[in-house]
Amino acid sequence: MQRIKVIDSHTGGEPTRLIIDGGPDLGQGTMAERRARFQEQHDHLRAAVVNEPRGSDAFVGGLLCEPDDPSCDVGVIYFNNAGYINMCVHGTIGLAVTLDGLGRVPSHRHLRIETPVGVVGARWDDSGNVTVANVPSYRDHADLRLAVDGFGTVTADVAWGGNWFLLVHEHALEVSFENIAQLTAFGNAARRALTHEGIRGSDGGEIDHIEIFAPAEGVDADSRNFVLCPGGAYDRSPCGTGTSAKLACLHAAGVLDEGAIWRQASIVGSIFEGWVTKDAHGQLIPHIRGNAHLMGETTLLLDPEDPFRYGITSATVR
């Protein structure tokens, strides 16, 4: 019987499941190298942790690792029901709160965290919120016109915020909790349109997150978003990497100054606050502030007699 110890949290409604013991031995190397090893040799454990029947499509998993970078306190590899994620801000807020609950946070209340796409920071303020200083972010395409089957032509930006995003700002959709089914259908159709047109990020990466914006009604925020994640689930939080991508677009458009606060509401009404600064190399660094809550601590059991011990996936369905 294999045992994997996890702690569950949620950040703005979006769950994170952090493996703190019993995960695969990935050896030495950078987080990117170890993520590749995870994918090649232990992908069944990813599926077991986040897929049904133990998890759900909404779960983002994280594997806690010893960092390769000696300046970092911890390393992490993020994953979901479909595969592996470059960076996850909501998950990093959840990670910080989890480590705090375990008594593993330095007295100065600041963490340096190694991820597969770079080092990020997490810092607590006096109110208990966590601010993540994300990887450098940027707008790649502005005002892209994209024909989406069944929905007409929309206008969007493409940006990097730790993952690749299509940020749709001109459309005819109602961005509301009651309209999640149609928003999801649009997101899937938009992803197919990007593939059909051969549109990718500047590094050749797939634009696998679709983010739709509208005015925020009923909440104290600058906008409301709906984010469709690569595995087909929507983000319950305002999406930290998506908000980072949005901040990069706003700054590139000249409508968001350094240090100015942008309040981003999610489809369920939770809020992240974000702002940008420049690093010593002139790169744009988004800062995302939010909070997380611990939900549970458990040991997952992988029974060798259980036909779904590695999750319900195309490989386990007969």
ABEGO torsion letter per residue (X at the ends): XBBBBBBBBBBGGBBBBBBABGBBBAEBEBAAAAAAAAAAAAAAAAAAAABOAABBAABBBBBBBBBABAABABBBBBBBAAEBBABBAAAAAAAAAAAAAAGABBAAGBBBBBBAAEBBBBBBBAAGBBBBBBBBBBBABBGBBBBBBGAEBBBBBBBBAGBBBBBBABBABBBBAAAAAAAAAAAAAAAAAAAAAGBBBAAGBBBABBBBBBBBBGBBBABBBBBBBAAGBBBABAEAAAAAAAAAAAAAAGABBBGBBBBBBBAAGBBBBBBBBBBAAGBBBBBBBBBBBBABBBBBBBBAABAAAAEBBAAABX
